């Protein structure tokens, strides 16, 4: 436990300079149906920026199967409830692992499909969003009861809204807002919208019980379009870059 507290104390200074500061907590279960075949469930609470209130509650259920010592495949479903309309997420993933001495190296690929319910501007937001996350990292298994790890994750948005402007730049006579005429051409804008460094540790004080502590350092870049489908407003269209830090603590019961 002392090692876990020391790890958190080391990671906390990394949050200095963050434009957004968030926190997450979760409780989950991991049930081994048979060797290599696992059923998992998790309930996660995310606080909003600055810990100012509830951001979302996420309920996930998943299945995974380890086909060999080197490969695991899985998938699942997440219900995301927030102050806005609920979102439904399906995901599938593949993980490759390789152990060398006390280090376990891993590569994970996850494809996500997220359906947004409720009303939204379909010229600015994607109702059925696709994203791909790639994670590369390593765990150290040389300590008794605790496994520190680190990884780099890249997330790509695969079908964001896009369109074409035409004509000359115009300005409204009353509010002096600049705009172009605009033609929405579909959901074909793909780009990397987040780089993440994840540092943490899994602590197992006794059999079946695991406490997870981690810090997420996110460099995000979102391309935001301000349009009603016929006009594109230039002052609020463009890249939005920000740095976000999240502290996460969770508990998992394995049986």
C-alpha positions as CSV (number, residue, x, y, z in Angstrom):
1,X,0.0,0.0,0.0
2,X,2.9,2.3,0.7
3,X,4.1,1.9,-2.8
4,X,0.7,2.9,-4.2
5,X,0.6,6.0,-2.0
6,X,4.2,6.9,-3.2
7,X,3.1,6.5,-6.8
8,X,0.2,8.9,-6.4
9,X,2.5,11.4,-4.7
10,X,4.9,11.2,-7.6
11,X,2.1,11.6,-10.2
12,X,0.3,14.6,-8.6
13,X,2.8,17.3,-9.7
14,X,2.3,16.3,-13.3
15,X,-1.2,17.9,-13.1
16,X,0.4,21.3,-12.9
17,X,-0.5,23.4,-15.9
18,X,-3.5,21.4,-16.9
19,X,-6.3,23.4,-18.6
20,X,-8.8,20.8,-17.4
21,X,-8.6,18.7,-14.2
22,X,-11.0,15.7,-13.8
23,X,-11.4,12.7,-11.6
24,X,-12.9,9.2,-12.0
25,X,-13.8,6.4,-9.7
26,X,-15.1,2.9,-10.6
27,X,-16.1,-0.5,-9.2
28,X,-16.0,-3.6,-11.3
29,X,-16.1,-7.4,-11.4
30,X,-14.1,-9.9,-13.4
31,X,-15.7,-13.4,-13.7
32,X,-13.7,-16.3,-15.3
33,X,-16.3,-18.4,-17.1
34,X,-13.5,-20.8,-18.0
35,X,-9.8,-20.6,-18.5
36,X,-9.1,-17.7,-20.9
37,X,-12.8,-16.7,-21.1
38,X,-13.8,-13.7,-19.0
39,X,-17.0,-11.8,-18.3
40,X,-16.5,-8.2,-16.9
41,X,-18.8,-5.5,-15.6
42,X,-17.9,-2.0,-14.4
43,X,-19.7,1.1,-13.1
44,X,-17.7,4.3,-13.4
45,X,-18.4,7.9,-12.2
46,X,-16.7,10.8,-13.9
47,X,-16.6,14.2,-12.4
48,X,-16.6,17.3,-14.7
49,X,-13.8,19.7,-15.2
50,X,-12.5,21.3,-11.9
51,X,-14.4,18.6,-10.0
52,X,-17.4,21.0,-10.2
53,X,-20.1,18.3,-10.5
54,X,-21.1,15.1,-12.0
55,X,-19.9,14.6,-15.6
56,X,-21.2,11.1,-16.5
57,X,-22.0,7.7,-15.2
58,X,-20.9,4.8,-17.4
59,X,-22.1,1.2,-17.2
60,X,-20.0,-1.3,-19.1
61,X,-20.3,-5.1,-19.7
62,X,-17.8,-7.0,-21.8
63,X,-16.5,-10.4,-22.8
64,X,-12.9,-11.4,-23.6
65,X,-11.2,-14.5,-24.8
66,X,-7.4,-15.3,-24.6
67,X,-6.7,-17.5,-27.6
68,X,-3.0,-18.0,-26.7
69,X,-0.3,-16.6,-24.5
70,X,0.1,-13.7,-26.9
71,X,-3.4,-12.7,-28.1
72,X,-6.7,-11.7,-26.5
73,X,-9.9,-10.6,-28.2
74,X,-13.0,-9.0,-26.8
75,X,-15.9,-6.6,-27.0
76,X,-18.6,-5.0,-25.1
77,X,-21.3,-2.4,-24.5
78,X,-21.3,0.9,-22.5
79,X,-24.3,3.0,-21.5
80,X,-23.2,6.6,-21.0
81,X,-25.5,8.8,-18.9
82,X,-24.8,12.5,-18.5
83,X,-26.6,15.8,-18.2
84,X,-27.2,15.5,-21.9
85,X,-29.0,12.7,-23.7
86,X,-27.7,9.1,-23.1
87,X,-25.1,7.6,-25.5
88,X,-24.7,4.0,-26.5
89,X,-21.3,2.6,-27.2
90,X,-20.2,-0.7,-28.7
91,X,-16.6,-1.7,-28.9
92,X,-14.3,-4.5,-30.1
93,X,-10.7,-4.9,-29.3
94,X,-7.6,-7.0,-29.8
95,X,-4.6,-7.2,-27.5
96,X,-1.2,-8.7,-28.2
97,X,1.2,-9.3,-25.3
98,X,4.9,-10.4,-24.9
99,X,6.8,-11.1,-21.7
100,X,10.5,-10.5,-21.3
101,X,11.9,-11.1,-17.9
102,X,9.7,-9.1,-15.4
103,X,8.3,-6.9,-18.1
104,X,5.0,-7.5,-19.9
105,X,4.7,-5.5,-23.2
106,X,1.3,-5.0,-24.8
107,X,-0.3,-3.5,-27.9
108,X,-4.1,-2.9,-27.9
109,X,-6.4,-1.8,-30.8
110,X,-9.9,-0.8,-30.0
111,X,-12.7,0.2,-32.5
112,X,-15.6,2.1,-31.0
113,X,-19.0,2.9,-32.3
114,X,-21.0,5.6,-30.3
115,X,-24.6,6.4,-30.9
116,X,-25.8,9.8,-29.6
117,X,-29.5,10.1,-28.8
118,X,-31.5,13.3,-28.4
119,X,-31.4,16.4,-30.5
120,X,-28.1,17.6,-32.1
121,X,-26.9,19.7,-35.0
122,X,-26.0,16.9,-37.5
123,X,-23.9,19.4,-39.5
124,X,-21.6,20.0,-36.4
125,X,-21.7,16.6,-34.6
126,X,-21.8,13.0,-35.7
127,X,-24.7,11.0,-34.4
128,X,-23.0,7.6,-35.1
129,X,-19.3,8.3,-34.3
130,X,-16.5,5.9,-35.1
131,X,-13.1,6.1,-33.4
132,X,-10.0,3.9,-33.2
133,X,-7.7,3.8,-30.2
134,X,-4.2,2.3,-30.3
135,X,-2.3,1.7,-27.0
136,X,1.3,0.6,-26.6
137,X,2.8,0.1,-23.1
138,X,4.5,-2.1,-20.5
139,X,3.9,-3.5,-17.1
140,X,6.5,-4.4,-14.5
141,X,5.7,-7.7,-12.7
142,X,8.8,-7.9,-10.5
143,X,7.1,-6.5,-7.3
144,X,5.0,-8.5,-4.9
145,X,1.4,-7.4,-4.9
146,X,1.7,-4.4,-7.1
147,X,2.2,-3.9,-10.9
148,X,3.2,-0.4,-12.1
149,X,2.6,0.3,-15.8
150,X,2.7,3.0,-18.4
151,X,1.4,3.3,-21.9
152,X,0.9,5.7,-24.8
153,X,-2.5,5.9,-26.5
154,X,-3.5,7.6,-29.8
155,X,-7.1,8.1,-30.6
156,X,-8.4,8.9,-34.0
157,X,-11.9,10.2,-35.0
158,X,-12.9,8.4,-38.2
159,X,-16.1,10.1,-39.4
160,X,-16.4,13.7,-38.3
161,X,-18.6,16.2,-40.2
162,X,-17.1,18.0,-43.2
163,X,-18.1,20.4,-46.0
164,X,-17.1,23.0,-48.5
165,X,-17.3,26.7,-48.4
166,X,-17.9,28.8,-51.5
167,X,-18.3,32.4,-52.5
168,X,-16.8,35.4,-50.8
169,X,-16.4,36.0,-47.1
170,X,-19.4,37.9,-45.9
171,X,-20.3,39.8,-42.7
172,X,-23.6,40.3,-41.0
173,X,-24.5,44.0,-40.8
174,X,-25.7,44.0,-37.2
175,X,-23.2,41.8,-35.2
176,X,-20.2,41.9,-37.6
177,X,-20.0,38.0,-37.7
178,X,-18.0,36.7,-40.6
179,X,-19.3,33.7,-42.6
180,X,-19.1,31.8,-45.8
181,X,-21.8,30.0,-47.7
182,X,-21.4,26.3,-46.9
183,X,-22.3,22.9,-48.3
184,X,-22.2,19.9,-46.0
185,X,-20.6,17.0,-47.8
186,X,-20.8,14.2,-45.2
187,X,-18.9,12.6,-42.4
188,X,-15.5,12.0,-43.9
189,X,-13.1,14.1,-41.8
190,X,-10.6,11.8,-40.0
191,X,-7.9,13.0,-37.7
192,X,-6.0,12.2,-34.5
193,X,-7.9,14.1,-31.7
194,X,-6.1,12.8,-28.6
195,X,-2.6,11.7,-27.4
196,X,-2.7,10.1,-24.0
197,X,0.0,9.1,-21.5
198,X,-1.3,6.8,-18.8
199,X,0.7,6.0,-15.7
200,X,-0.6,3.8,-12.9
201,X,-0.4,0.7,-10.8
202,X,-2.6,-2.3,-9.9
203,X,-2.4,-3.2,-6.2
204,X,-3.5,-6.7,-5.0
205,X,-3.5,-6.8,-1.2
206,X,-5.2,-10.2,-1.1
207,X,-6.5,-12.8,-3.5
208,X,-9.6,-11.7,-5.6
209,X,-9.2,-7.9,-4.7
210,X,-7.5,-5.3,-6.9
211,X,-7.2,-1.6,-6.3
212,X,-6.3,0.5,-9.4
213,X,-4.7,3.9,-9.4
214,X,-3.8,5.8,-12.5
215,X,-3.2,9.3,-14.0
216,X,-4.3,10.2,-17.5
217,X,-2.4,13.0,-19.3
218,X,-4.4,14.0,-22.4
219,X,-3.3,16.3,-25.2
220,X,-6.6,16.9,-27.1
221,X,-7.3,18.6,-30.4
222,X,-10.8,18.9,-31.6
223,X,-11.9,20.5,-34.9
224,X,-15.1,22.4,-34.3
225,X,-17.4,23.5,-37.0
226,X,-20.0,26.2,-36.4
227,X,-22.6,25.9,-39.0
228,X,-26.4,25.5,-39.6
229,X,-25.8,23.5,-42.8
230,X,-25.9,26.5,-45.1
231,X,-23.5,29.0,-43.5
232,X,-20.1,28.5,-41.9
233,X,-19.2,31.0,-39.2
234,X,-15.4,31.6,-39.2
235,X,-15.0,33.1,-35.8
236,X,-16.0,29.9,-34.0
237,X,-14.8,27.3,-36.5
238,X,-11.3,25.8,-36.1
239,X,-9.0,23.8,-33.9
240,X,-9.6,23.7,-30.1
241,X,-6.4,22.4,-28.4
242,X,-6.3,21.8,-24.6
243,X,-4.4,19.7,-22.0
244,X,-6.4,17.6,-19.5
245,X,-5.4,15.6,-16.5
246,X,-7.5,13.0,-14.8
247,X,-6.9,11.1,-11.6
248,X,-8.6,7.7,-11.4
249,X,-9.1,5.2,-8.6
250,X,-11.0,1.9,-9.0
251,X,-11.7,-1.4,-7.4
252,X,-12.2,-4.8,-9.1
253,X,-13.3,-8.1,-7.6
254,X,-12.0,-11.1,-9.5
255,X,-13.6,-14.6,-9.1
